[in-house]
C-alpha cells in the first residue's frame, strides 16, 4: 500500500513540474479540425528574424 502512495506522490510531483515548466505554452483546448488546426503564420515556416 505504501508503494502505491509513493507512486502517486511521485507521479503528481512530476506532473506539476512539467505543467509549471511549460507555463502558458500548453494547449488544453482538445482536438482541432479544419482551419483552427493550422499553425499561426510563421510558426510552421521555420523563419527566424
N, C-alpha and C positions, 0 to 999 in steps of 0.2 A: 504493500500500500504506500509506503514512504517513497518507493521508486516512482510511482505514478505521480505523486505530489511534486517530487523534484523535477520530473519530466515536464509537468505542466508549468512550473515556475520558469524553467529554462526556456521553454517554447515562448512563453509570454514575454520574457526579457528580450529574447531575440527578435520577436515581432515588434515590440516597442522600439528597439534600437533601429530596425530597418525603417519603420514609419517616421521616426524623428530625423533620421539621416536624409530621407527622401524629401522631407519638408512639403512644399506645395507643388511638387512635380508629379505627385501620384494622381492618376485619373481614376476616380472611383465611380464614374457615371455608367459603367457597364458596356455592353456590346454596342458597336456603332455600325450603321449601314448607310450606304448611299453617300451623299455629299459630306455628311458630318464625319465620315471615316477618313477623309482626305486630310493629310497633314497641312498645317498652315504653309503658305508660300515661303520658300527659303529654307524651311526645315528639312525637306526631302532633297533639295538640290545639292546640299553639301557645300554651298558657297560660304566662304568666310570673308569677313570685311576687316 
